[in-house]
Amino acid sequence: MTSPAYPAARAVASRVRAHFTRHVAEAEQRGETHLATVPDAGTIEAIIEAVFWASLRREENYVPRISLAFLSPDQSAHPMMFEKGLSLDPGRLAKVAPAVERAGIHLGVWRERDELCVWGTTRAIPTFCIVVEVAAPGLLVVKHHRGEEAGKFVNVAVLEGDQVKIVDERASSLPDCPALLTSLLGFDSPGSWLDSVNVLVQLAVSMRAHGRGGSLLVVPESSDAWRESIVRPIPYAIVPPFTELAELCRVKADEKHRRVWQDAVERAVEAVAGLTAVDGATILTNDYQLLAFGAKIARRKGSPQVEQVTLTEPIEGDVPQQVHPSTLGGTRHLSAAQFVHDQRDAIALVASQDGRFTVFAWSPCEESVHAHRVETLLL
């Protein structure tokens, strides 16, 4: 029996195909090799539909956490191939999910004799290979990686039930767009994908992953003005500053491509991001020295209370809104907005327990605090 139709899959398939077609063509013009084959809209629809219905299944009470990639075995290094391919059936996908739920493993999908089938598993995929991943029941992410072995994938679309969000590629060119957002969108130059901005991306992903909510304040290394916006004494001040992450970011560029460095950064990021689960804000300099955690934010003496922020989300069709910061998630968001309002050379990263994630930065163009909702990019 065939699964019932998932209308959102058909609604998004053509737009997803146009995205991949454009980027693969541009990569070919740049002389890049090992590029993915772009599937037709019908294939994209079929893959999304199968993954969606599989995400709603339960296998021994576990939610299937699977990732499907469209590529042939020949396009993968060291493919693990099944003797007989599996049909793209939600029930079959749910059953095989426990074997492939760990990060970095994809079920390979290809068309054989006019039928889509799962031929096996792979860890290596070509650049701009379309990947459809289950983030939660009924919540799917269409993504691709940027060509480097390590690093976060670039999200193209997020589907949650009947709601579809297409990431707006133009968002990174808007005035005052923070470097962190540009890196999350994946449209900065390939040479910067392993630079220090990407460390903030990893911190954001890790903060969101622990699920407790938290705040990270990134302040200038060369100034102590941020202390005017923090209640003293700080419960957990770090003296001298913890510098492991800072030292890792200062290594030579060629060392950053080594797995041992990437693993060390991952461990340091997990250590710092874990501190954000403690009530209060974690404070990090812009060169990644850890100064404190559990800090309480206070309005700077003589500064007005922040009454509104500009809220945007980097998805197509988004319209900027003027909102009170408390509407974004309560006290944690209000205090972060106040901090950035008073310390305009700082940024604040705020994770909510429900998975929402907001980057607060001062906008010189708007002369106000700009709240960038970015959870769509972090899934």
C-alpha positions, 0 to 999 in steps of 0.5 A: 500500500502506498502512503497517503500524500503529504501536500507540503512535499509537493509544495516545496519540491520545485523550490528545493530543486531550483536551489540545488540546480542553481548552486551546482551550476555555479559550483561547476562554473567555479571549476569544482568537482565531486558535485551531487546529481540534482534530482527532479521535483518528483524524486524530491517530493517522494523522498520528503513524503517517505521521510515525513511518514516514517518520522511519525512511526514508532519502533519499540517506542523510539522516534525514528531519527534518519537522514536520507541522501540522494546519491548513487553508491559510485558517488560515495567513498566506502559505501555500505551496500545492502545485498537487496535494496529497500523500498522507500516505504515509511515502515521499512525506513522506521525499522532500519532507523536504529542502525543509522541514527548517529550523526553523519550516517545517511541512508543512500537513495538512488533510482534503480529500474525507475524505482527509488530505493535505499541501497545502503548507508554512507558517511561521505556525500558529494557537495550539494547532495540533497539530504532530508533529515528527521529533526523530530516527529513531523519536523524535517530539514532539507539540507546540504553540506558545504564541501568540507569534511567537518562543519554544520550542514546548510539548511535549505528548507524546514517542514513542520506539519503543513508549515514550510519555511524556505531559508532566504539566501538574501538575508546575509546581504542585509545591512547589519547582518551579523557575521554569525548569521552569515556563517549559519546561512552558509553563503560566506566564502569557503575559506571562512568555513573553519574560521572563528565565526564558525566556533560561534555557530558550534556554540549556538548548536550546542547551546540549543542541544542541551535543551535547558535554555541559556544565554551567551554574551560575546563582549569585546576583549579590549574593553571592560565596559560590559561590567556596567551591565552585570550585577556584582559580585558575579557568582561564577567569575573565572579568574584567570580567564579560561583560554582553551577555546581561544588558544585553539582558535589561534592555531595556524590555518593548516592545522584547522583541517586536522581531525585532532584539532576539530575534535579538540574544538568540539570538546571545548565548545561542549564545555563552554556551551554546557555552562549556559545551562546554569541560570544566568548568562555565560560571558565570552570575549570575542576572541573566545576567552571565558570570563564568567557564567551564571552572571545576572544582567542589569540595566546600565545606570542612566540607560533607558529600558529597552521597549522594542526590538526589530524581529526578523527570521531569515526565511522567504516572505518574512516581514520585520516586526517591531515587538517588545523583547519579552514577547520573544521568550520572557526574562532571558530575552528581555535581559539580553536585549537590554544588555545589547542596547546598553553594550552596543559592541556586544552580541547575545545568543539566547536559547529557549527550552522549546528550541527557539534561538535568537541572536541579539545585535545592535543595528546602526541602520535602525538605531535599535536592537535587532533580534534575529530568530535563527532556530530554522538554521540550527536544526 
